[in-house]
Amino acid sequence: MRKRPSSLNQPKRIWAPQVSTLRPGSGFAVAVGLAALLLAGCGSQPSLTPQQAEGQHLYAVRCAHCHEENDLALKPPPPQIHRVLQRAKLPSGLPASDALVRRQIVYGKGKMPSFSGRFTEEQMAALLAYLHTNMEGN
């Protein structure tokens, strides 16, 4: 009969990380500050204002079916407009501005129809406010 090695008779050791004690003056404040900054930025999305939330709703019911899903099977598909007012230029190449986006919505262009009279001033302001957000994940 073979004898078991003595290491098998020992209880199994569980690995645990070494934790050093942080003391004030030894980088404690820096470590706490860095941890707070990291936690503040982890997965947090800024919440929408009531105006942006209204714009999100308007986008979902009046814009997304073309600019997201392209459920009309338009060729070429309409451009994605996520962060459109955070960029320097619109998909058309023109400078990104509220005035030019408003004009595009009201008068249409190319395959985009005119939405003249379909938005109140408050609704248009809400839609533009939403287009200034990240849009994704909101």
N, CA, C and O of each residue as an XYZ file, in Angstrom:
552
protein
N       0.836     -1.173      0.000
C       0.000      0.000      0.000
C       0.886      1.242      0.000
O       1.856      1.360      0.749
N       0.492      2.172     -0.893
C       1.294      3.391     -0.997
C       0.904      4.380      0.071
O      -0.262      4.495      0.447
N       1.867      5.067      0.533
C       1.640      6.070      1.568
C       1.280      7.388      0.888
O       1.928      7.770     -0.086
N       0.255      8.093      1.383
C      -0.146      9.383      0.836
C       0.889     10.432      1.192
O       1.410     10.444      2.307
N       1.184     11.303      0.257
C       2.097     12.392      0.603
C       1.489     13.253      1.702
O       0.273     13.429      1.773
N       2.338     13.775      2.540
C       1.855     14.569      3.678
C       1.148     15.838      3.234
O       0.327     16.379      3.976
N       1.456     16.326      2.025
C       0.801     17.541      1.549
C      -0.689     17.315      1.300
O      -1.464     18.270      1.351
N      -1.107     16.089      1.035
C      -2.525     15.808      0.808
C      -3.301     15.777      2.114
O      -4.520     15.952      2.119
N      -2.611     15.559      3.205
C      -3.271     15.526      4.506
C      -3.481     16.923      5.068
O      -4.250     17.104      6.012
N      -2.807     17.907      4.497
C      -2.921     19.284      4.974
C      -4.219     19.897      4.453
O      -4.651     19.574      3.346
N      -4.834     20.761      5.220
C      -6.024     21.451      4.706
C      -5.629     22.333      3.520
O      -4.536     22.897      3.479
N      -6.526     22.432      2.579
C      -6.260     23.209      1.379
C      -6.245     24.690      1.739
O      -7.127     25.178      2.446
N      -5.234     25.397      1.244
C      -5.134     26.831      1.519
C      -5.909     27.596      0.467
O      -5.853     27.281     -0.721
N      -6.614     28.580      0.908
C      -7.379     29.440      0.013
C      -6.579     30.713     -0.183
O      -6.115     31.333      0.773
N      -6.427     31.089     -1.451
C      -5.659     32.288     -1.754
C      -6.441     33.516     -1.339
O      -7.641     33.612     -1.601
N      -5.777     34.444     -0.701
C      -6.373     35.712     -0.328
C      -5.361     36.800     -0.660
O      -4.171     36.642     -0.388
N      -5.818     37.894     -1.242
C      -4.879     38.959     -1.586
C      -4.309     39.599     -0.336
O      -4.971     39.674      0.699
N      -3.094     40.052     -0.444
C      -2.461     40.768      0.649
C      -3.048     42.166      0.707
O      -3.100     42.851     -0.315
N      -3.475     42.591      1.837
C      -4.052     43.917      2.014
C      -3.100     44.713      2.890
O      -2.785     44.318      4.013
N      -2.656     45.825      2.366
C      -1.788     46.667      3.176
C      -2.642     47.748      3.817
O      -3.674     48.144      3.273
N      -2.224     48.202      4.926
C      -2.952     49.229      5.643
C      -2.547     50.588      5.105
O      -1.367     50.936      5.093
N      -3.543     51.360      4.657
C      -3.269     52.709      4.195
C      -3.441     53.658      5.361
O      -4.449     53.621      6.067
N      -2.457     54.498      5.553
C      -2.501     55.467      6.635
C      -2.513     56.862      6.043
O      -1.934     57.085      4.980
N      -3.167     57.811      6.714
C      -3.105     59.188      6.222
C      -1.653     59.610      6.074
O      -0.816     59.330      6.933
N      -1.376     60.274      4.993
C      -0.011     60.699      4.729
C       0.746     59.703      3.866
O       1.814     60.031      3.348
N       0.223     58.500      3.700
C       0.913     57.498      2.881
C       0.150     57.227      1.594
O       0.197     56.113      1.071
N      -0.551     58.230      1.076
C      -1.301     58.057     -0.161
C      -2.746     57.679      0.081
O      -3.483     57.398     -0.865
N      -3.161     57.669      1.342
C      -4.531     57.278      1.678
C      -5.542     58.181      0.981
O      -6.497     57.695      0.376
N      -5.337     59.475      1.062
C      -6.284     60.422      0.460
C      -6.316     60.253     -1.058
O      -7.377     60.347     -1.675
N      -5.166     60.005     -1.648
C      -5.108     59.812     -3.097
C      -5.865     58.546     -3.489
O      -6.624     58.546     -4.459
N      -5.659     57.473     -2.737
C      -6.341     56.210     -3.044
C      -7.849     56.357     -2.904
O      -8.598     55.861     -3.745
N      -8.300     57.027     -1.860
C      -9.731     57.229     -1.652
C     -10.303     58.103     -2.766
O     -11.393     57.828     -3.268
N      -9.585     59.144     -3.154
C     -10.042     60.026     -4.224
C     -10.146     59.304     -5.556
O     -11.124     59.476     -6.285
N      -9.144     58.498     -5.878
C      -9.185     57.730     -7.124
C     -10.333     56.727     -7.127
O     -11.013     56.560     -8.140
N     -10.547     56.067     -6.006
C     -11.653     55.108     -5.922
C     -12.990     55.815     -6.128
O     -13.871     55.292     -6.809
N     -13.142     56.993     -5.547
C     -14.390     57.745     -5.702
C     -14.603     58.154     -7.161
O     -15.717     58.066     -7.678
N     -13.532     58.600     -7.822
C     -13.657     58.979     -9.234
C     -14.012     57.789    -10.105
O     -14.848     57.901    -11.002
N     -13.385     56.652     -9.847
C     -13.681     55.459    -10.628
C     -15.113     55.006    -10.433
O     -15.792     54.648    -11.396
N     -15.576     55.019     -9.196
C     -16.939     54.578     -8.925
C     -17.962     55.552     -9.494
O     -19.035     55.136     -9.932
N     -17.646     56.829     -9.492
C     -18.589     57.824    -10.011
C     -18.788     57.653    -11.513
O     -19.877     57.916    -12.023
N     -17.758     57.218    -12.223
C     -17.868     57.085    -13.659
C     -18.305     55.718    -14.137
O     -18.529     55.539    -15.334
N     -18.434     54.750    -13.250
C     -18.760     53.384    -13.661
C     -20.227     53.245    -14.006
O     -21.086     53.241    -13.125
N     -20.508     53.130    -15.294
C     -21.852     52.818    -15.747
C     -22.906     53.864    -15.457
O     -24.098     53.596    -15.608
N     -22.494     55.046    -15.045
C     -23.505     56.044    -14.734
C     -23.803     56.865    -15.980
O     -22.902     57.428    -16.603
N     -25.043     56.919    -16.321
C     -25.509     57.743    -17.426
C     -26.204     58.947    -16.805
O     -27.014     58.794    -15.891
N     -25.893     60.138    -17.294
C     -26.622     61.275    -16.753
C     -28.102     61.135    -17.103
O     -28.454     60.738    -18.214
N     -28.946     61.460    -16.159
C     -30.374     61.332    -16.426
C     -30.828     62.486    -17.316
O     -30.207     63.548    -17.349
N     -31.908     62.256    -18.023
C     -32.437     63.260    -18.928
C     -33.254     64.287    -18.166
O     -33.905     63.969    -17.171
N     -33.213     65.514    -18.645
C     -34.096     66.542    -18.111
C     -35.511     66.229    -18.608
O     -35.665     65.438    -19.538
N     -36.536     66.826    -18.017
C     -37.888     66.599    -18.533
C     -38.026     66.986    -20.014
O     -38.732     66.311    -20.764
N     -37.366     68.053    -20.432
C     -37.422     68.466    -21.837
C     -36.758     67.413    -22.731
O     -37.300     67.066    -23.781
N     -35.585     66.902    -22.324
C     -34.899     65.876    -23.109
C     -35.713     64.579    -23.150
O     -35.731     63.888    -24.169
N     -36.383     64.252    -22.044
C     -37.219     63.048    -22.008
C     -38.388     63.176    -22.984
O     -38.761     62.204    -23.642
N     -38.961     64.365    -23.075
C     -40.026     64.599    -24.059
C     -39.466     64.451    -25.472
O     -40.112     63.869    -26.342
N     -38.269     64.979    -25.695
C     -37.617     64.834    -26.989
C     -37.326     63.380    -27.321
O     -37.435     62.969    -28.476
N     -36.956     62.602    -26.311
C     -36.710     61.174    -26.506
C     -37.988     60.479    -26.970
O     -37.956     59.640    -27.870
N     -39.108     60.833    -26.349
C     -40.393     60.249    -26.741
C     -40.741     60.637    -28.186
O     -41.158     59.789    -28.974
N     -40.572     61.905    -28.525
C     -40.860     62.353    -29.886
C     -39.968     61.646    -30.894
O     -40.432     61.245    -31.962
N     -38.694     61.490    -30.565
C     -37.769     60.795    -31.452
C     -38.224     59.345    -31.661
O     -38.209     58.832    -32.780
N     -38.624     58.701    -30.571
C     -39.035     57.296    -30.642
C     -40.266     57.110    -31.529
O     -40.346     56.138    -32.280
N     -41.222     58.031    -31.446
C     -42.466     57.841    -32.203
C     -42.455     58.464    -33.599
O     -43.260     58.082    -34.448
N     -41.551     59.421    -33.847
C     -41.590     60.096    -35.147
C     -40.316     59.980    -35.977
O     -40.339     60.258    -37.176
N     -39.221     59.581    -35.373
C     -37.945     59.580    -36.107
C     -37.300     58.201    -36.188
O     -36.716     57.838    -37.209
N     -37.409     57.439    -35.106
C     -36.656     56.186    -34.989
C     -37.032     55.161    -36.045
O     -36.183     54.371    -36.456
N     -38.282     55.151    -36.496
C     -38.661     54.107    -37.455
C     -37.876     54.232    -38.753
O     -37.718     53.239    -39.463
N     -37.381     55.417    -39.084
C     -36.499     55.551    -40.257
C     -35.023     55.575    -39.846
O     -34.200     54.853    -40.408
N     -34.704     56.412    -38.860
C     -33.294     56.615    -38.504
C     -32.711     55.488    -37.655
O     -31.493     55.418    -37.488
N     -33.533     54.624    -37.126
C     -33.039     53.480    -36.345
C     -33.331     52.166    -37.068
O     -32.418     51.427    -37.437
N     -34.613     51.893    -37.261
C     -35.026     50.594    -37.790
C     -35.080     50.553    -39.314
O     -35.000     49.474    -39.900
N     -35.214     51.702    -39.961
C     -35.400     51.784    -41.412
C     -36.492     50.816    -41.855
O     -36.306     50.039    -42.791
N     -37.629     50.874    -41.171
C     -38.717     49.940    -41.472
C     -39.378     50.204    -42.827
O     -40.212     49.414    -43.268
N     -39.021     51.292    -43.482
C     -39.523     51.538    -44.832
C     -38.568     50.976    -45.886
O     -38.824     51.097    -47.084
N     -37.480     50.369    -45.445
C     -36.466     49.761    -46.322
C     -35.941     50.751    -47.351
O     -35.780     50.414    -48.524
N     -35.675     51.981    -46.901
C     -35.151     53.008    -47.795
C     -33.720     52.675    -48.205
O     -32.925     52.207    -47.391
N     -33.403     52.918    -49.462
C     -32.057     52.704    -49.993
C     -31.534     54.012    -50.546
O     -32.195     54.603    -51.399
N     -30.410     54.488    -50.118
C     -29.651     54.074    -48.943
C     -30.438     54.406    -47.684
O     -31.311     55.273    -47.708
N     -30.133     53.721    -46.582
C     -30.874     53.982    -45.344
C     -30.579     55.386    -44.817
O     -29.493     55.920    -45.042
N     -31.534     55.976    -44.124
C     -31.291     57.287    -43.510
C     -30.110     57.201    -42.546
O     -29.866     56.142    -41.966
N     -29.377     58.292    -42.366
C     -28.195     58.253    -41.496
C     -28.571     58.063    -40.028
O     -29.630     58.502    -39.579
N     -27.689     57.405    -39.302
C     -27.829     57.335    -37.849
C     -27.568     58.737    -37.315
O     -26.619     59.394    -37.742
N     -28.377     59.191    -36.409
C     -28.202     60.562    -35.920
C     -27.880     60.610    -34.431
O     -28.118     61.624    -33.775
N     -27.339     59.513    -33.896
C     -26.878     59.544    -32.512
C     -25.785     60.599    -32.384
O     -24.860     60.654    -33.195
N     -25.902     61.415    -31.378
C     -24.920     62.476    -31.087
C     -24.765     63.464    -32.246
O     -23.706     64.076    -32.387
N     -25.783     63.629    -33.067
C     -25.674     64.467    -34.258
C     -25.295     65.909    -33.906
O     -24.546     66.541    -34.651
N     -25.789     66.429    -32.804
C     -25.465     67.803    -32.439
C     -24.251     67.898    -31.523
O     -23.926     68.980    -31.033
N     -23.585     66.780    -31.291
C     -22.326     66.799    -30.552
C     -21.142     66.770    -31.516
O     -19.998     66.950    -31.100
N     -21.407     66.549    -32.774
C     -20.358     66.493    -33.793
C     -20.163     67.866    -34.420
O     -20.985     68.767    -34.253
N     -19.068     68.006    -35.139
C     -18.803     69.264    -35.834
C     -19.671     69.395    -37.089
O     -20.076     70.497    -37.462
N     -19.955     68.250    -37.738
C     -20.705     68.296    -38.995
C     -21.883     67.328    -38.965
O     -21.849     66.295    -38.297
N     -22.913     67.690    -39.701
C     -24.071     66.824    -39.900
C     -23.707     65.747    -40.931
O     -22.703     65.891    -41.629
N     -24.497     64.674    -41.042
C     -24.218     63.663    -42.074
C     -24.141     64.249    -43.487
O     -23.481     63.680    -44.356
N     -24.803     65.370    -43.717
C     -24.764     66.023    -45.032
C     -23.447     66.749    -45.279
O     -23.158     67.137    -46.411
N     -22.651     66.934    -44.239
C     -21.390     67.663    -44.363
C     -21.493     69.110    -43.913
O     -20.475     69.788    -43.769
N     -22.711     69.590    -43.689
C     -22.897     70.963    -43.214
C     -22.546     71.045    -41.734
O     -22.566     70.028    -41.041
N     -22.226     72.234    -41.239
C     -21.918     72.376    -39.809
C     -23.124     71.974    -38.952
O     -24.265     72.292    -39.289
N     -22.869     71.290    -37.868
C     -23.954     70.856    -36.975
C     -24.445     72.051    -36.165
O     -23.680     72.679    -35.433
N     -25.714     72.351    -36.306
C     -26.318     73.434    -35.521
C     -27.806     73.156    -35.366
O     -28.414     72.450    -36.169
N     -28.374     73.731    -34.312
C     -29.810     73.576    -34.095
C     -30.601     74.119    -35.289
O     -31.591     73.519    -35.710
N     -30.161     75.251    -35.827
C     -30.895     75.887    -36.927
C     -30.941     74.987    -38.161
O     -31.987     74.865    -38.798
N     -29.815     74.356    -38.503
C     -29.801     73.498    -39.693
C     -30.589     72.208    -39.480
O     -31.245     71.723    -40.402
N     -30.529     71.652    -38.270
C     -31.313     70.441    -37.986
C     -32.802     70.783    -38.007
O     -33.606     70.029    -38.557
N     -33.167     71.913    -37.413
C     -34.564     72.357    -37.429
C     -35.043     72.527    -38.876
O     -36.138     72.088    -39.226
N     -34.232     73.156    -39.702
C     -34.595     73.368    -41.109
C     -34.807     72.036    -41.825
O     -35.762     71.881    -42.586
N     -33.915     71.073    -41.580
C     -34.025     69.742    -42.199
C     -35.336     69.076    -41.785
O     -36.017     68.465    -42.608
N     -35.681     69.199    -40.505
C     -36.906     68.572    -40.006
C     -38.141     69.256    -40.609
O     -39.063     68.584    -41.071
N     -38.151     70.568    -40.601
C     -39.326     71.309    -41.058
C     -39.521     71.191    -42.571
O     -40.642     70.967    -43.028
N     -38.460     71.337    -43.344
C     -38.599     71.365    -44.801
C     -38.285     70.038    -45.483
O     -38.681     69.824    -46.629
N     -37.577     69.144    -44.791
C     -37.184     67.887    -45.419
C     -36.070     68.118    -46.430
O     -35.694     69.254    -46.721
N     -35.555     67.022    -46.954
C     -34.507     67.110    -47.971
C     -34.272     65.713    -48.508
O     -34.184     64.759    -47.735
N     -34.170     65.579    -49.803
C     -33.962     64.265    -50.393
C     -35.130     63.352    -50.052
O     -36.282     63.687    -50.325
N     -34.837     62.200    -49.458
C     -35.895     61.249    -49.096
C     -36.606     61.591    -47.796
O     -37.645     61.014    -47.474
N     -36.033     62.539    -47.046
C     -36.679     62.907    -45.783
C     -37.842     63.848    -46.074
O     -37.666     64.903    -46.684
N     -39.036     63.450    -45.627
C     -40.194     64.314    -45.877
C     -40.194     65.536    -44.960
O     -39.481     65.580    -43.957
N     -40.993     66.505    -45.319
C     -41.184     67.686    -44.486
C     -42.037     67.318    -43.277
O     -43.027     66.595    -43.396
N     -41.643     67.820    -42.130
C     -42.454     67.646    -40.925
C     -43.039     68.990    -40.497
O     -43.302     69.212    -39.315
N     -43.238     69.870    -41.451
C     -43.799     71.191    -41.186
C     -45.181     71.046    -40.557
O     -46.027     70.303    -41.054
N     -45.394     71.753    -39.473
C     -46.674     71.725    -38.787
C     -46.902     70.510    -37.905
O     -47.944     70.415    -37.255
N     -45.970     69.590    -37.863
C     -46.152     68.385    -37.044
C     -45.551     68.500    -35.657
O     -45.806     67.657    -34.797
N     -44.756     69.535    -35.431
C     -44.162     69.776    -34.121
C     -44.504     71.191    -33.674
O     -44.419     72.135    -34.459
N     -44.889     71.333    -32.419
C     -45.025     72.672    -31.847
C     -43.615     73.194    -31.571
O     -42.643     72.444    -31.657
N     -43.509     74.469    -31.241
C     -42.193     75.030    -30.890
C     -41.604     74.318    -29.674
O     -40.402     74.061    -29.616
N     -42.469     74.000    -28.696
C     -42.002     73.302    -27.492
C     -41.500     71.894    -27.834
O     -40.488     71.442    -27.299
N     -42.210     71.215    -28.722
C     -41.797     69.880    -29.132
C     -40.484     69.927    -29.919
O     -39.611     69.083    -29.721
N     -40.344     70.905    -30.803
C     -39.105     71.033    -31.570
C     -37.933     71.310    -30.634
O     -36.854     70.743    -30.803
N     -38.143     72.180    -29.648
C     -37.077     72.471    -28.679
C     -36.714     71.214    -27.894
O     -35.541     70.971    -27.611
N     -37.722     70.417    -27.544
C     -37.470     69.170    -26.805
C     -36.704     68.177    -27.671
O     -35.766     67.537    -27.195
N     -37.091     68.043    -28.931
C     -36.395     67.125    -29.830
C     -34.943     67.555    -30.016
O     -34.041     66.718    -29.972
N     -34.710     68.842    -30.222
C     -33.336     69.331    -30.367
C     -32.539     69.120    -29.081
O     -31.357     68.777    -29.132
N     -33.177     69.321    -27.936
C     -32.484     69.083    -26.657
C     -32.077     67.620    -26.553
O     -30.976     67.316    -26.093
N     -32.945     66.716    -26.970
C     -32.610     65.290    -26.939
C     -31.479     64.964    -27.915
O     -30.606     64.156    -27.598
N     -31.484     65.577    -29.087
C     -30.432     65.318    -30.066
C     -29.061     65.811    -29.593
O     -28.036     65.427    -30.155
N     -29.042     66.654    -28.571
C     -27.778     67.101    -27.967
C     -27.238     66.075    -26.978
O     -26.086     66.188    -26.560
N     -28.031     65.079    -26.589
C     -27.577     64.066    -25.628
C     -26.863     62.935    -26.356
O     -26.799     62.912    -27.585
N     -26.329     62.001    -25.580
C     -25.681     60.814    -26.163
C     -26.682     59.917    -26.856
O     -26.311     59.157    -27.750
N     -27.934     59.985    -26.468
C     -29.049     59.212    -27.021
C     -28.947     57.731    -26.718
O     -29.946     57.124    -26.333
N     -27.796     57.133    -26.875
C     -27.674     55.694    -26.658
C     -27.829     55.372    -25.179
O     -27.199     55.999    -24.327
N     -28.658     54.408    -24.888
C     -28.847     53.963    -23.504
C     -29.715     54.877    -22.684
O     -29.931     54.617    -21.500
N     -30.225     55.947    -23.279
C     -31.116     56.838    -22.537
C     -32.500     56.267    -22.519
O     -33.407     56.866    -21.942
